[in-house]
Amino acid sequence: MKKTAWVTDSTAFLDEELKNHSDLYTIPLSVILDGEEYADGIDLTAEELYAKLRELKTPPKTSQPSVGAFKELYDKLAENYDQIIAVLLSSKLSGTVSSSEQATQLVEIPVTTIDSKILAYPLSALIRKGIELERAGKTVEEIKLELEKHRDENETYVLIGSLEQLHRSGRMSGLQFFLGSMLSITPIISIENGGLETKEKVRNTKKAKEKIEGYLKAAYEKHQFKEVYILYGFHEDKALEWQKELEPKFPGLVFRRCPLGATIGVHAGENTLGISWYHNID
């Protein structure tokens, strides 16, 4: 049986089980603050990031891992593995998938790059599923097909913590920011086919949560999934509060709280809250 290395990027939130998995490797994105570059998850804690964001003189930026960084990692893995499966954050949000695909052309070891069309813990859930499938004896081609099927059954909704930060980081136009700020609108952002879309605009966070709860109820009644991920910027207490509101209404569901990480925090802000689930992933 071929020995497989799994690769993901630093936007994936890894729980203890995945952190301790001996065949899973993470490549960091970069966060650039006032011209200084930090490796996400290595040089910068969430606390340090949000403290720095409050004092920045120039808009923050993030940067994908370079083709060279991927090539270096893949060459190193080739010493101990027969093949690599890389499951990476959405290609519509970052060039990370492209860097991996370019590096693949420069190395001897076979690499399969999968665009998760997602990020944070939902990305980790795909990796976990892939590892299970490999353990069950599935081929790389079968794993890729199965993960892409699950990927397309994901629903993710986000309440952006800072419209100003989203605007400053280049992810929102000046007009959208002006209108949102003036009218105190809370946009519900959905991730559709890997990109950010405005699902609905509502007057306040309470109404936005009620809308999202409606999406969850409709999806759960139809698909009867088991897990929901509550995603947060820096304030886990807000995620816990939301979880406590939802649990009595959905007693059959397990809720996981997962931080979004520095790279996403740069664009979305420390008060960001999100929720995500797959229709059919064990």
Disulfide bonds with the S-S distance in Angstrom:
none
